[in-house]
């Protein structure tokens, strides 16, 4: 039981609404809650990580253009 709880994917750990994966498989959270009462084992701490902000498809190109604009502005000054 402990191995199942520890191996639970992050998507199953936190319910993010009716259509989330965690809402479809609530047994993982139930098993975690039952580790202490049934097996006298401490439940592992599940900490929600902050969401990563992914850059867009053209972010490298945009950064290069911004750098060129900054270089041209500095050379004009």
Secondary structure, DSSP 8 states (H G I E B T S, - for coil): -HHHHHT--HHHHS--STTSHHHH-THHHHHHHHHHHHH-----------------TTHHHHHHHHHHHHHHHHHH-
